[in-house]
Amino acid sequence: MEERVRARVVVSGRVQGVAFRLEARRAAGRIGVVGWVRNLPDGRVEAVIEGERRRVEEMIAWCRRGPALARVDALELAWEEPAGGFSDFAIVR
């Protein structure tokens, strides 16, 4: 069994109004990670991603690109202790 990890990412650029959260939820489902994604008041997007290390790293790579209409200028990454408690990948407010 692979190591379970948790990452918090904050994505900057043109990431709101371009379906970033919706596409992140879809990508998370394909990749097989759980957690959540939300818009921040300052125009950035924040996500918490939890799962097997290779899957979380794949989701982080997706966040570095984002959906087709997005322009990702920067991604801040912080590794955290996995907390569990997620059943899916949700869009939260």
DSSP file (Angstrom, degrees, kcal/mol; ACC not computed):
  #  RESIDUE AA STRUCTURE BP1 BP2  ACC     N-H-->O    O-->H-N    N-H-->O    O-->H-N    TCO  KAPPA ALPHA  PHI   PSI    X-CA   Y-CA   Z-CA
    1    1 A M              0   0    0      0, 0.0     2,-0.1     0, 0.0     3,-0.1   0.000 360.0 360.0 360.0 134.2    0.0    0.0    0.0
    2    2 A E        -     0   0    0      1,-0.1     2,-0.1    50,-0.0     0, 0.0  -0.371 360.0 -90.1 -76.1 152.5    1.3    3.4   -1.0
    3    3 A E        -     0   0    0     -2,-0.1    50,-2.2    49,-0.1     2,-0.5  -0.359  38.4-132.4 -60.7 134.5    2.0    6.2    1.5
    4    4 A R  E     +A   52   0A   0     48,-0.2     2,-0.3    49,-0.1    48,-0.2  -0.791  33.8 173.9 -92.3 131.9   -1.0    8.5    2.1
    5    5 A V  E     -A   51   0A   0     46,-3.1    46,-2.1    -2,-0.5     2,-0.4  -0.837  23.1-144.5-133.8 168.7   -0.3   12.2    1.9
    6    6 A R  E     -AB  50  80A   0     74,-0.9    74,-2.7    -2,-0.3     2,-0.4  -0.999  14.5-173.9-138.3 133.8   -2.0   15.5    2.0
    7    7 A A  E     -AB  49  79A   0     42,-2.8    42,-3.0    -2,-0.4     2,-0.5  -0.970  13.1-154.5-128.1 144.0   -1.1   18.7    0.1
    8    8 A R  E     -AB  48  78A   0     70,-2.9    70,-2.3    -2,-0.4     2,-0.4  -0.980  20.1-174.6-113.4 125.9   -2.5   22.2    0.2
    9    9 A V  E     -AB  47  77A   0     38,-2.8    38,-2.6    -2,-0.5     2,-0.4  -0.937  16.1-164.1-121.8 145.6   -2.1   24.2   -3.0
   10   10 A V  E     -AB  46  76A   0     66,-1.9    66,-2.8    -2,-0.4     2,-0.5  -0.991  15.7-157.9-126.4 121.3   -2.9   27.9   -3.7
   11   11 A V  E     -AB  45  75A   0     34,-3.4    34,-2.1    -2,-0.4     2,-0.3  -0.857   6.2-166.0-108.7 130.5   -2.9   28.7   -7.4
   12   12 A S  E     + B   0  74A   0     62,-2.8    61,-2.6    -2,-0.5    62,-1.3  -0.811  44.9  55.8-113.4 154.0   -2.5   32.2   -8.8
   13   13 A G  E    S- B   0  72A   0     -2,-0.3     2,-1.4    59,-0.3     3,-0.3  -0.940 109.3 -18.7 130.8-150.8   -3.2   33.6  -12.2
   14   14 A R  E    S+ B   0  71A   0     57,-2.2    57,-1.6    -2,-0.3    30,-0.1  -0.712  87.8 130.3 -90.1  86.7   -6.3   33.6  -14.3
   15   15 A V        +     0   0    0     -2,-1.4     2,-0.4    28,-0.5     5,-0.3   0.411  45.7  74.8-124.3  -2.7   -7.9   30.8  -12.3
   16   16 A Q  S    S+     0   0    0     -3,-0.3    29,-0.0     1,-0.2    28,-0.0  -0.917  97.4  22.3-111.5 144.1  -11.4   32.2  -11.4
   17   17 A G  S    S+     0   0    0     -2,-0.4    -1,-0.2    -3,-0.0    -2,-0.0   0.630 101.7  90.1  79.6  13.9  -14.2   32.4  -14.0
   18   18 A V  S    S-     0   0    0     -3,-0.3    51,-0.4    50,-0.0    52,-0.2   0.093 106.8-101.0-127.8  21.1  -12.5   29.7  -16.1
   19   19 A A  S  > S+     0   0    0     50,-0.1     4,-2.6     3,-0.1     5,-0.3   0.750  73.0 145.3  66.3  27.2  -14.1   26.5  -14.6
   20   20 A F  H  > S+     0   0    0     -5,-0.3     4,-2.4     1,-0.2     5,-0.2   0.941  70.4  45.2 -60.3 -48.6  -11.0   25.8  -12.6
   21   21 A R  H  > S+     0   0    0     -6,-0.2     4,-2.3     2,-0.2    -1,-0.2   0.925 114.8  47.4 -64.0 -45.0  -13.0   24.3   -9.6
   22   22 A L  H  > S+     0   0    0      1,-0.2     4,-2.0     2,-0.2    -1,-0.2   0.929 115.6  44.6 -61.6 -46.5  -15.3   22.2  -11.7
   23   23 A E  H  X S+     0   0    0     -4,-2.6     4,-2.8     1,-0.2    -1,-0.2   0.835 110.2  55.8 -69.5 -31.5  -12.5   20.8  -13.8
   24   24 A A  H  X S+     0   0    0     -4,-2.4     4,-2.8    -5,-0.3    -1,-0.2   0.915 107.1  49.9 -64.4 -41.9  -10.4   20.2  -10.7
   25   25 A R  H  X S+     0   0    0     -4,-2.3     4,-1.9     2,-0.2    -2,-0.2   0.923 112.6  47.1 -62.1 -43.1  -13.2   18.1   -9.3
   26   26 A R  H  X S+     0   0    0     -4,-2.0     4,-2.0     2,-0.2    -2,-0.2   0.927 112.8  48.7 -63.2 -44.7  -13.4   16.1  -12.5
   27   27 A A  H  X S+     0   0    0     -4,-2.8     4,-2.9     1,-0.2     5,-0.3   0.910 108.8  53.6 -62.3 -42.0   -9.6   15.7  -12.6
   28   28 A A  H  X>S+     0   0    0     -4,-2.8     4,-2.7     1,-0.2     5,-1.8   0.889 107.8  51.2 -60.4 -39.3   -9.6   14.5   -8.9
   29   29 A G  H  <5S+     0   0    0     -4,-1.9    -1,-0.2     2,-0.2    -2,-0.2   0.910 113.0  44.7 -63.9 -42.3  -12.2   11.9   -9.8
   30   30 A R  H  <5S+     0   0    0     -4,-2.0    -2,-0.2     1,-0.2    -1,-0.2   0.906 118.1  43.6 -66.2 -41.9  -10.2   10.6  -12.7
   31   31 A I  H  <5S-     0   0    0     -4,-2.9    -2,-0.2    -5,-0.2    -1,-0.2   0.831 110.4-121.0 -77.0 -32.9   -7.0   10.6  -10.7
   32   32 A G  T  <5 +     0   0    0     -4,-2.7    20,-0.3     1,-0.3     2,-0.3   0.853  62.5 130.3  95.1  40.5   -8.5    9.1   -7.6
   33   33 A V      < -     0   0    0     -5,-1.8    -1,-0.3    18,-0.1     2,-0.3  -0.817  40.1-147.0-118.8 163.7   -7.8   11.7   -4.9
   34   34 A V  E     +C   50   0A   0     16,-2.6    16,-3.0    -2,-0.3     2,-0.3  -0.796  45.0  82.0-123.7 167.2  -10.2   13.3   -2.3
   35   35 A G  E     -Cd  49  89A   0     53,-2.4    55,-2.3    -2,-0.3     2,-0.3  -0.999  65.0 -77.2 142.2-142.4  -10.4   16.8   -0.7
   36   36 A W  E     -Cd  48  90A   0     12,-2.0    12,-2.3    -2,-0.3     2,-0.3  -0.980  20.3-152.4-155.9 164.7  -11.8   20.1   -1.7
   37   37 A V  E     +Cd  47  91A   0     53,-2.1    55,-2.5    -2,-0.3     2,-0.3  -0.993  19.2 170.2-140.8 144.8  -11.3   23.2   -3.9
   38   38 A R  E     -C   46   0A   0      8,-2.7     8,-2.7    -2,-0.3     2,-0.3  -0.995  33.7-110.1-152.5 155.5  -12.5   26.8   -3.4
   39   39 A N  E     -C   45   0A   0     53,-0.4     6,-0.2    -2,-0.3   -23,-0.0  -0.629  31.7-141.8 -79.0 144.4  -12.1   30.3   -4.7
   40   40 A L    >   -     0   0    0      4,-3.0     3,-2.0    -2,-0.3    53,-0.0  -0.801  21.6-115.9-103.7 152.4  -10.3   32.8   -2.5
   41   41 A P  T 3  S+     0   0    0      0, 0.0    -1,-0.1     0, 0.0     4,-0.0   0.748 112.4  61.5 -59.5 -23.8  -11.5   36.4   -2.2
   42   42 A D  T 3  S-     0   0    0      2,-0.1     3,-0.1     1,-0.0    -3,-0.0   0.355 123.8 -97.1 -87.8   7.3   -8.2   37.7   -3.7
   43   43 A G  S <  S+     0   0    0     -3,-2.0   -28,-0.5     1,-0.4   -27,-0.2   0.372  88.4 115.2  96.9  -5.0   -8.7   35.8   -7.0
   44   44 A R        -     0   0    0    -32,-0.1    -4,-3.0   -30,-0.1     2,-0.4  -0.431  59.7-128.9 -89.8 171.3   -6.6   32.8   -6.2
   45   45 A V  E     -AC  11  39A   0    -34,-2.1   -34,-3.4    -6,-0.2     2,-0.4  -0.979  17.9-161.0-121.6 135.5   -7.9   29.2   -5.9
   46   46 A E  E     +AC  10  38A   0     -8,-2.7    -8,-2.7    -2,-0.4     2,-0.3  -0.916  10.4 179.4-116.0 142.6   -7.0   26.9   -2.9
   47   47 A A  E     -AC   9  37A   0    -38,-2.6   -38,-2.8    -2,-0.4     2,-0.5  -0.997  20.8-153.5-141.4 146.6   -7.2   23.2   -2.8
   48   48 A V  E     -AC   8  36A   0    -12,-2.3   -12,-2.0    -2,-0.3     2,-0.4  -0.990  21.8-170.9-115.2 127.0   -6.6   20.4   -0.3
   49   49 A I  E     +AC   7  35A   0    -42,-3.0   -42,-2.8    -2,-0.5     2,-0.4  -0.971   5.8 179.3-125.4 129.6   -5.7   17.1   -1.9
   50   50 A E  E     +AC   6  34A   0    -16,-3.0   -16,-2.6    -2,-0.4     2,-0.3  -0.988  29.5  78.0-134.9 142.2   -5.4   13.8   -0.1
   51   51 A G  E    S-A    5   0A   0    -46,-2.1   -46,-3.1    -2,-0.4   -18,-0.1  -0.982  80.2 -12.1 159.8-163.2   -4.6   10.3   -1.3
   52   52 A E  E >>  -A    4   0A   0    -20,-0.3     4,-2.6    -2,-0.3     3,-0.6  -0.402  69.2-114.6 -65.0 143.0   -1.7    8.1   -2.4
   53   53 A R  H 3> S+     0   0    0    -50,-2.2     4,-2.7     1,-0.3     5,-0.2   0.875 113.3  48.9 -50.4 -49.4    1.5   10.1   -3.0
   54   54 A R  H 3> S+     0   0    0      1,-0.2     4,-1.6     2,-0.2    -1,-0.3   0.862 113.2  48.0 -64.3 -33.6    1.7    9.4   -6.7
   55   55 A R  H <> S+     0   0    0     -3,-0.6     4,-2.2     2,-0.2    -1,-0.2   0.899 111.4  49.4 -71.9 -41.0   -1.9   10.4   -7.2
   56   56 A V  H  X S+     0   0    0     -4,-2.6     4,-2.5     1,-0.2    -2,-0.2   0.921 110.9  50.8 -63.1 -42.5   -1.6   13.6   -5.1
   57   57 A E  H  X S+     0   0    0     -4,-2.7     4,-2.1    -5,-0.3    -1,-0.2   0.873 108.6  52.0 -63.1 -36.4    1.5   14.5   -7.1
   58   58 A E  H  X S+     0   0    0     -4,-1.6     4,-1.9    -5,-0.2    -1,-0.2   0.893 110.0  48.7 -65.0 -40.0   -0.5   13.9  -10.4
   59   59 A M  H  X S+     0   0    0     -4,-2.2     4,-2.3     2,-0.2    -2,-0.2   0.883 109.1  52.6 -68.3 -37.8   -3.2   16.2   -9.1
   60   60 A I  H  X S+     0   0    0     -4,-2.5     4,-1.6     2,-0.2    -2,-0.2   0.920 107.8  51.9 -61.7 -42.7   -0.7   18.9   -8.2
   61   61 A A  H  X S+     0   0    0     -4,-2.1     4,-0.8     1,-0.2    -2,-0.2   0.898 108.2  51.5 -60.6 -40.2    0.7   18.6  -11.7
   62   62 A W  H >X S+     0   0    0     -4,-1.9     4,-3.8     1,-0.2     3,-1.2   0.926 107.0  53.5 -61.4 -43.4   -2.8   19.1  -13.1
   63   63 A C  H 3< S+     0   0    0     -4,-2.3    -1,-0.2     1,-0.3    -2,-0.2   0.813 100.6  60.7 -62.2 -30.4   -3.2   22.3  -10.9
   64   64 A R  H 3< S+     0   0    0     -4,-1.6    -1,-0.3    -5,-0.1     8,-0.2   0.775 119.1  28.4 -67.3 -24.9    0.0   23.7  -12.3
   65   65 A R  H << S-     0   0    0     -3,-1.2     7,-0.4    -4,-0.8    -2,-0.2   0.828  92.2-174.5 -98.7 -47.1   -1.7   23.6  -15.8
   66   66 A G     <  -     0   0    0     -4,-3.8    -2,-0.1    -5,-0.2   -46,-0.0  -0.160  42.7 -36.0  73.1-175.3   -5.3   24.0  -14.9
   67   67 A P  S >  S-     0   0    0      0, 0.0     3,-1.5     0, 0.0   -47,-0.1  -0.196  72.8 -89.1 -74.6 173.1   -8.2   23.8  -17.4
   68   68 A A  T 3  S+     0   0    0      1,-0.3   -50,-0.0     3,-0.0    -2,-0.0   0.823 124.6  45.9 -54.3 -40.3   -7.8   25.1  -21.0
   69   69 A L  T 3  S+     0   0    0    -51,-0.4    -1,-0.3     2,-0.0     2,-0.1   0.557  96.0  95.8 -84.9  -6.9   -9.0   28.7  -20.3
   70   70 A A    <   -     0   0    0     -3,-1.5     2,-0.4   -52,-0.2   -55,-0.2  -0.395  57.3-155.8 -81.4 158.5   -6.9   29.1  -17.2
   71   71 A R  E     -B   14   0A   0    -57,-1.6   -57,-2.2    -2,-0.1     2,-0.7  -0.920  11.7-158.5-131.1 107.7   -3.5   30.8  -17.0
   72   72 A V  E     +B   13   0A   0     -2,-0.4   -59,-0.3    -7,-0.4     3,-0.1  -0.781  18.3 170.9 -91.3 117.1   -1.5   29.5  -14.0
   73   73 A D  E     -     0   0A   0    -61,-2.6     2,-0.3    -2,-0.7   -60,-0.2   0.785  66.3  -0.6 -93.0 -33.1    1.2   32.0  -13.0
   74   74 A A  E     -B   12   0A   0    -62,-1.3   -62,-2.8     2,-0.0     2,-0.4  -0.994  53.0-156.0-156.4 152.6    2.2   30.4   -9.7
   75   75 A L  E     -B   11   0A   0     -2,-0.3     2,-0.4   -64,-0.2   -64,-0.2  -0.974   9.4-156.7-134.9 120.6    1.4   27.5   -7.4
   76   76 A E  E     -B   10   0A   0    -66,-2.8   -66,-1.9    -2,-0.4     2,-0.4  -0.821  16.4-164.7 -93.5 135.3    2.2   27.5   -3.6
   77   77 A L  E     +B    9   0A   0     -2,-0.4     2,-0.4   -68,-0.2   -68,-0.2  -0.980  14.2 175.9-128.3 130.5    2.5   24.0   -2.2
   78   78 A A  E     -B    8   0A   0    -70,-2.3   -70,-2.9    -2,-0.4     2,-0.4  -0.996  21.7-141.5-132.5 128.7    2.5   22.9    1.5
   79   79 A W  E     -B    7   0A   0     -2,-0.4     2,-0.3   -72,-0.2   -72,-0.2  -0.737  26.8-179.7 -87.3 136.0    2.6   19.3    2.6
   80   80 A E  E     -B    6   0A   0    -74,-2.7   -74,-0.9    -2,-0.4     3,-0.0  -0.813  36.9 -86.1-128.6 167.7    0.4   18.5    5.6
   81   81 A E        -     0   0    0     -2,-0.3     2,-0.1   -76,-0.1   -76,-0.1  -0.601  52.9-107.8 -72.1 132.6   -0.4   15.5    7.7
   82   82 A P        -     0   0    0      0, 0.0   -76,-0.1     0, 0.0    -1,-0.1  -0.426  36.3-177.5 -63.1 135.5   -3.2   13.5    6.2
   83   83 A A        -     0   0    0      1,-0.2    -2,-0.0    -2,-0.1   -77,-0.0   0.589  18.6-153.6-110.2 -16.6   -6.3   13.9    8.2
   84   84 A G        +     0   0    0      1,-0.1    -1,-0.2   -33,-0.0     3,-0.1  -0.258  52.7 117.8  68.9-165.4   -8.8   11.7    6.4
   85   85 A G        +     0   0    0      1,-0.3     2,-0.4     2,-0.0    -1,-0.1   0.375  48.3 116.6  87.8  -5.2  -12.5   12.4    6.7
   86   86 A F        +     0   0    0      1,-0.1    -1,-0.3   -52,-0.0     3,-0.1  -0.789  35.5 178.3 -97.2 139.9  -13.0   13.0    3.0
   87   87 A S  S    S-     0   0    0     -2,-0.4     2,-0.2     1,-0.1    -1,-0.1   0.569  72.4  -9.5-108.8 -16.5  -15.3   10.8    0.9
   88   88 A D  S    S-     0   0    0    -53,-0.2   -53,-2.4   -56,-0.0     2,-0.6  -0.831  82.4 -80.3-156.6-167.1  -14.9   12.7   -2.4
   89   89 A F  E     -d   35   0A   0    -55,-0.3     2,-0.3    -2,-0.2   -53,-0.3  -0.958  53.9-170.9-114.0 114.3  -13.4   15.9   -3.9
   90   90 A A  E     -d   36   0A   0    -55,-2.3   -53,-2.1    -2,-0.6     2,-0.6  -0.703  28.7-128.1-111.9 153.5  -15.8   18.8   -3.3
   91   91 A I  E     -d   37   0A   0     -2,-0.3     2,-0.3   -55,-0.2   -53,-0.2  -0.902  39.6-176.2 -92.7 121.8  -16.2   22.4   -4.4
   92   92 A V              0   0    0    -55,-2.5   -53,-0.4    -2,-0.6   -56,-0.0  -0.765 360.0 360.0-118.7 164.3  -16.6   24.4   -1.2
   93   93 A R              0   0    0     -2,-0.3   -55,-0.1   -55,-0.1    -1,-0.1   0.381 360.0 360.0-108.4 360.0  -17.2   28.1   -0.5
